[in-house]
Amino acid sequence: MQAVLPFATDYRTVRFVFLQDGHDPDSLCHERGAAGWREAVARSVSLPQRIVARINEGAELQYAEGRARLLHQARAIWRALPAGVVKEELLEYCCDVGAMSREDVIDLWTPVRGLGRAFAGRGAMN
């Protein structure tokens, strides 16, 4: 999924076909023919569906820690996506799940520059 994120523009459709263990497209077509391939494609998953499934992995949303995990898992994906509908929908989903404003989620996902320098040389705090 990471490989396609930078190319997921509003004018491209990205779908994922998941095959049974031991199969690749060629072996599936040899075993089941074109009809088998069409069935697999009919069960394909859209990029937004795959993103939501990925960021929800291991996130127990009834707890603050689970929602924080989801937001953490979504950050790299959101940053890799080009501007467009998929990126906006991911942000809105995260705002809804995290019960946070757009600004707060974007602030959370924005790296803080220079923070390391601010604490350098101060030693341990007592």
Stockholm file with secondary structure:
# STOCKHOLM 1.0

chainA/1-126         MQAVLPFATDYRTVRFVFLQDGHDPDSLCHERGAAGWREAVARSVSLPQRIVARINEGAELQYAEGRARLLHQARAIWRALPAGVVKEELLEYCCDVGAMSREDVIDLWTPVRGLGRAFAGRGAMN
#=GR chainA/1-126 SS CTTTGGGCCTTCCCEECCCCTTCCHHHHHHHHHHHHHHHHHHTCEEHHHHHHHHHHTTCCTTSHHHHHHHHHHHHHHHHHSCSSHHHHHHHHHHHHHHTCCHHHHHHHHSCCTTHHHHHTTSCCCC
#=GC SS_cons         CTTTGGGCCTTCCCEECCCCTTCCHHHHHHHHHHHHHHHHHHTCEEHHHHHHHHHHTTCCTTSHHHHHHHHHHHHHHHHHSCSSHHHHHHHHHHHHHHTCCHHHHHHHHSCCTTHHHHHTTSCCCC
//
